[in-house]
């Protein structure tokens, strides 16, 4: 059974939100510490993958509609 791109996008978006939350909580004196930047980087990657998967979902949906 294959998972849908929309389901995977929601998982990646949720992970991006969690990484963003953890990054905000890890700020101590300044935002420019290694852990905060690393967590923000992972959150950015998760959001990018989520938006690309949403685009894939829309393209697949559009191509299925065209075939009918």
N, C-alpha and C positions, 0 to 999 in steps of 0.2 A: 504494500500500500504506500502510495506516494503522498507526501504532505503538500498542502497547497501553499503557493507563495504568500498568500495573505496571512496564513497562520504563522509561517516563519517570520514574516515582517512584523507581526505583533510581538513575537518572542524577542526579536532583535530590538524593537522599539522599547519593550519593557526592560531589557538589559541596559539599554542606553540611559533610560531614566534612573535605574538603580546605580549605574556608575556615576552619573551626574550627581545624584544625591550623596553618594559616598565621597565624591570629590569635594563637594561643598562642606561636608562635615569634617573633612580632613584638613581644612584650612586652619592654620594656627595663627602665626603672626602675619604672614604674607601669603599670597596665592602662588608665588613663584618658588615652590618647593617641588622636589622630584615626584613625590607620590601624587600630588594634586594634578600636575601636568600629565603624568602617566594615566591616571584615571580619566581625565578629560579627553585624552587621546583615544582611549578605548571606547568611551562614550560616543565620540565623533565617528569612529569606525562603525559602531553598531547602528547609529542613526543613518549613515550613508547606505549601509547594506539594507536597512529597513526600507528606505525610500526607493532604492533600486528594485527591491522585491515587489513593492507596490506598483511600480511602473511595469514590471514583468506581468503582474496579475492583470493589470488593465489591458496590456497588449494581447494576452492570451484570451481574455474575455471579448475583446474587439474582434479577434480573428475567428473565434467560435461564432459570434453573431454574424460575421460576414459569410460563413459557410452555410448558414441556414437560409 
